[in-house]
């Protein structure tokens, strides 16, 4: 995991407040890839500088 991807670190307490912007369901934190994963939407949202980027255009499509 690069320092740029993870930044100062992601506060896991944010998971309680964050939801998928597409499905309005909960997210799973993938520390290895520095992403928040929405299983329901099959999207992975990047975390940059410790800040989740919750834009669908920035999300990675999951298989």
C-alpha positions in Angstrom: 0.0 0.0 0.0 1.5 3.3 -1.0 1.7 6.3 1.3 -0.2 8.4 -1.3 -3.1 5.9 -1.3 -3.4 5.6 2.4 -2.2 9.0 3.5 -2.2 9.7 7.2 -4.5 6.7 7.7 -8.2 6.1 7.4 -10.3 6.4 10.5 -12.4 3.3 10.6 -15.0 5.0 12.8 -16.0 6.8 9.5 -17.5 3.5 8.3 -20.4 4.0 10.7 -21.4 7.2 8.9 -20.5 6.4 5.3 -22.8 4.5 3.0 -22.7 3.7 -0.7 -24.0 6.6 -2.8 -25.5 4.2 -5.3 -27.3 1.6 -3.1 -27.4 3.4 0.3 -25.9 0.2 1.9 -23.0 -0.2 4.2 -19.4 -0.4 3.1 -16.4 -2.7 3.9 -12.9 -1.3 4.4 -10.2 -3.0 2.4 -6.9 -1.8 4.1 -4.7 -3.6 1.6 -6.1 -1.7 -1.4 -7.1 1.5 0.6 -10.6 1.3 -0.7 -14.2 1.2 0.7 -16.1 -1.6 -1.0 -19.8 -1.7 -1.8 -20.6 -5.3 -2.4 -24.2 -4.4 -3.4 -23.1 -1.9 -6.1 -19.9 -3.9 -7.0 -17.8 -0.8 -6.6 -14.7 0.1 -4.7 -14.2 3.7 -3.7 -10.6 4.9 -3.3 -9.2 6.5 -0.1 -6.7 9.3 -0.9 -4.8 11.1 1.8 -7.0 9.4 4.4 -10.2 10.8 2.7 -12.7 8.5 1.1 -13.6 9.6 -2.5 -17.3 8.7 -2.7 -17.8 9.7 -6.3 -19.1 7.0 -8.6 -16.9 8.3 -11.5 -13.8 7.6 -9.3 -14.9 4.1 -8.1 -13.4 1.0 -9.5 -15.8 -1.6 -10.9 -15.6 -5.0 -9.2 -15.9 -8.3 -11.0 
